Amino acid sequence: FVYEIRAKQSQKHGHLIESAVVGPFLDAAEDWFYSDQALTATLDQATATVHALKSDIVQACQAYFAAVAKDDEELERQLELESEKAALEHKDDDDHDFRKALTHATKFFDLRPDEAADVNAVKLSLYLNVAQCYLKMESWHKAVVQCKDALDIDPTNTKALYRRALGYERLKDYARAFDDSQKAFALAPDDKAVVALNERLKAHMKKQQDKEKKMWTKAFA
């Protein structure tokens, strides 16, 4: 541990390890480990000495260890983002293949009503999941298309209406976005996400209407 801390002084954030503060602790520990006292010390005594040293170093180098912890958190965050991105791309490929398989299945098999209902339920879930992936990847048009496919199966599906409204909003097609958000709100008035989106679009539409009203007023003034 003594040599590890000395080495860290020449590594990243090493300037945060103050030699004047840390040096005496490291020197004292090194002297102890080469002393006769260390040779006759029990394992518990040696362990206690190491723990005491580590505690002193951590206390004396709080800024250094905080910086290292921040780096670790940032690295973990980046890894999570990369992992999520890879998962979304992989899911997109899998969903595309699955959609093709479902399409072929419905074309080549004469399904009973109950079987068709099961297939539609799977398709609906699939379209919604793919739409969500496209929203996360900011592929707004593709998300809208997936939601349309979902709504062809279930015209009153709140998730499909909400996600399509999000897609339209990002595409700046506010009229269609507001229409979908109104429908979603009518179906799920207690859904916080739906309420927030509907209020946001309502405010935008009012602002747009007020702007147009002023323009027409000026035109006929």
N, C-alpha and C positions, 0 to 999 in steps of 0.2 A: 504493500500500500504506500509506503514511503517513496519508493522509486516511481510508482505510478503517478503520484501527485507531482513529483519533481518533473516528470516527463510532460505532464499536462500543461506546465507553465510555458512550453514552447509550441503548444497546439492551439486550436481554435478556442477563443475566449480566455487564453492563458494570461492575458494582461489583467484579468480580473482576480487572479491569484496573487496577492501581495506578498512578495518574498519576505519583507520585513516582519509581517505578521505570522506567516505560515512557517518560515524558516526555523524559528526556535522550537516549534512543535516537532518538526521533522528531525531536526538535529538531536533533540532530547530522546526521541523514540529510537533513532538509529544508535545512539550511544547506549541506550538501555539494552537493545537486542545484542550488542556485542560485549556486554558487561558480564561479570561473574554472576550477578543477580539473575540475569536471564537464563544462564546455564542451569541454575538450580531451581528455577521457577516451575511451578506446576502448569499443566495445560490450561486450567481455569484462570490462573494468574496472567498467563501470556495472552489469553483470549480477552480478558478484562482490559489489559493494557492496550490492545489493538482497538477495542471498542471505544475506549476513552479517547484515543488518538483520532479515530474517525469522527467522533462527536465534536472534538475541538476543531478539526479541519472544516467540517460542514458549517459549524457556527462562524468560523473566521472567513469562510469563502461563500457566503450566502449568494452574492451576486453571480459568482461563477456557476454554482449549481442551479440557480434559477435560469440562467441563460442556456445551460445544457438541457434542462427540462423543457424549456420553450422550443428548442431545436427538435427534441424528441417528439413533442406534441405536433409540431409542424410536419415532421416527416411522417408521422402516423396519419395525419390528416391528408397529406398528399397520396399516401398509399391507399387510403380509403377511397379517395376520389378516383384514382386510377382503377381500383378494383371495381368500383361502381360503374365506371365508364366501360370497362371490359365486359362486365356482366350485362349491361344494357345492349352492347353491340352483339354479344353472343345470344342474348334473348331475342333480339331483333331477327337474327338469322333463323333461330329455332322456330319462332312464331311464323315467319314467312313460309318455311317448309311445312309447318303444321297446317297453315291456312290452305296451301296447295293440296295437301292430303285430304282435308275436309271437303274442298271443292270437288275433287275427283270422286270422293265417296258419295256425295249427294247426287252426282251426275249418273253414276253407274249402278246405283242400287235403288230399288223401289222400296222406299222406307215406309214402314207403318207410321201412323200419326204419332204414336208414343215414341218411336225411334227418332222421328224427325224433330220432335220437341227436345229430346236429349241432345241431338247434334246442334240444334240452335242455341241451347243453353251453353254448350261448350264454345260455340262460335262467338256468342255474346261476350263471354268472359275473356276470350282471346282478343277480340277487337278492342275491348276496354283496356286490357293490359298493354297491348301494342300502342294504343293511343297515348297512354301514360308515358311509355318509353319515349315516344316521339316528342312529347311535351318537354321531357327532361333534356332531350337532345336539341331542343329548340327547332325541331322540324315541324313548324306550325301547320303547313298545308297537309302534310301526311297525317298529322294528328286529327285534323278535321275530317279527312277521308275515312279514317278508322272509326271515328265517332258516327259518321253517317252510316257506315255498314252496321254498326251496333244498333242505331236507331231504326234501321230498316227491319230489324228483328223485334226490337222493343221500343216503340216510339215514345214511351213514357219513362225511359230509363234515366234517372236523375244524374248518374255519373256521366253518361254519354252526353247529355245536354250541358252539364257543367264543363266537361273537358272540351267540348266543341266550342263553347262560349269563350273559354280561355284561348283556344286556337284562333278564333275569329278576332278576339281582342288584340292579340299579338300581330295579326295580319292587318290591323286597323280597319277591319270590317265591323264597325261598332254597331250598326243597325242589326245585323244578324246575331252578333254577340249578345246584344241586349234582349233580343227576341228569345234566344235560348236560355239566357239567365232568368228571364221572367217565367218561362215554363218550368225551369228547375226550381225556382223559388215557390211557385204554386204547388209543386209536388213535395218540396222539403223546406218549409218555411223556418224550421228550427235548425237547419244545417248552417253552422257558422261560416263555412267556406262559401257556400252558395249565397248567403245573405251579404257577405262582404263583397263578393263579385258583383252581385246585383246592384248594391248601393253604389259601387264604383262606376259601373256602366250607366246607371241612372243619372248620376252627377255629370258624367261626360255628355250624355245625350242632352241634358238640360242646358249645359254650357254651349253645346253645338247649336241647339235651337235658339238660344238667346242671341248667339252670334249671327245666325241667319236672319233673325227678326230685325236686328239692328241694321244689317246690310240692306234689307228690303225697305226699311223705314227711310234710310238715307237715299235709296234709289227713287222713292216716290215723294221725297220732301220737296 
